[in-house]
Amino acid sequence: MIGEQGRVTGTVGPGLVGEVMVRVRGGAEAFLAYAAEPGERIERGTVVVIMEYQPPRTVYVASVYG
């Protein structure tokens, strides 16, 4: 999972549990998402990369475009 890209479908940010869709096994699955950098806000539609994965469905993400 680490290094895979996804798209934010629910805003990620302080005090929020966001959502990211990631391509997995030929389909797309939703994961709960938190920002890898504390305090960062990532809006819906942003392409992100997974920096950390905590099974079964939690990821920490950073924007691909900085």
Kinemage of the C-alpha trace (Angstrom):
@kinemage 1
@onewidth
@group {chain A} dominant
@subgroup {mainchain}
@vectorlist {calphas} color= white
{ca met a 1} P 0.000 0.000 0.000
{ca ile a 2} L 2.792 2.473 0.817
{ca gly a 3} L 3.643 4.462 -2.300
{ca glu a 4} L 0.286 3.799 -3.993
{ca gln a 5} L -1.737 6.763 -5.203
{ca gly a 6} L -5.363 7.553 -4.520
{ca arg a 7} L -7.900 10.363 -4.766
{ca val a 8} L -9.448 12.177 -1.793
{ca thr a 9} L -13.223 11.708 -1.681
{ca gly a 10} L -13.731 13.182 1.806
{ca thr a 11} L -11.632 16.152 2.958
{ca val a 12} L -8.582 15.214 5.056
{ca gly a 13} L -7.584 17.677 7.762
{ca pro a 14} L -7.267 18.605 11.426
{ca gly a 15} L -10.182 17.216 13.405
{ca leu a 16} L -11.486 15.328 10.366
{ca val a 17} L -11.355 11.704 9.327
{ca gly a 18} L -11.089 11.877 5.557
{ca glu a 19} L -11.620 9.248 2.905
{ca val a 20} L -9.419 8.161 0.009
{ca met a 21} L -10.268 5.862 -2.899
{ca val a 22} L -7.375 3.587 -3.886
{ca arg a 23} L -7.149 1.086 -6.739
{ca val a 24} L -6.835 -2.373 -5.199
{ca arg a 25} L -7.088 -5.777 -6.880
{ca gly a 26} L -8.564 -4.443 -10.115
{ca gly a 27} L -11.157 -2.250 -8.389
{ca ala a 28} L -11.311 0.767 -6.100
{ca glu a 29} L -11.700 0.667 -2.329
{ca ala a 30} L -12.305 3.372 0.290
{ca phe a 31} L -9.859 3.901 3.169
{ca leu a 32} L -10.081 6.195 6.192
{ca ala a 33} L -7.439 8.865 5.717
{ca tyr a 34} L -5.370 11.213 7.848
{ca ala a 35} L -2.766 13.750 6.724
{ca ala a 36} L 0.835 12.545 7.027
{ca glu a 37} L 1.849 16.101 8.007
{ca pro a 38} L 0.024 17.275 11.172
{ca gly a 39} L -2.230 20.260 10.519
{ca glu a 40} L -2.320 19.793 6.741
{ca arg a 41} L -5.693 20.040 4.967
{ca ile a 42} L -6.214 18.107 1.728
{ca glu a 43} L -9.357 18.892 -0.263
{ca arg a 44} L -11.643 16.527 -2.182
{ca gly a 45} L -10.361 15.584 -5.622
{ca thr a 46} L -6.677 15.880 -4.697
{ca val a 47} L -4.374 13.075 -5.839
{ca val a 48} L -2.400 11.735 -2.872
{ca val a 49} L 0.292 9.171 -2.157
{ca ile a 50} L 0.057 6.757 0.773
{ca met a 51} L 2.861 7.371 3.259
{ca glu a 52} L 1.746 4.924 5.964
{ca tyr a 53} L -0.778 2.082 6.128
{ca gln a 54} L -2.451 0.706 9.250
{ca pro a 55} L -4.553 -2.399 8.612
{ca pro a 56} L -7.259 -2.951 7.945
{ca arg a 57} L -8.437 0.351 6.353
{ca thr a 58} L -6.484 3.390 7.579
{ca val a 59} L -3.911 5.370 5.596
{ca tyr a 60} L -1.805 8.462 6.130
{ca val a 61} L -1.445 10.494 2.944
{ca ala a 62} L 0.376 13.443 1.378
{ca ser a 63} L -0.534 15.442 -1.701
{ca val a 64} L 1.326 14.315 -4.831
{ca tyr a 65} L 1.733 17.934 -5.942
{ca gly a 66} L 3.102 19.227 -2.661
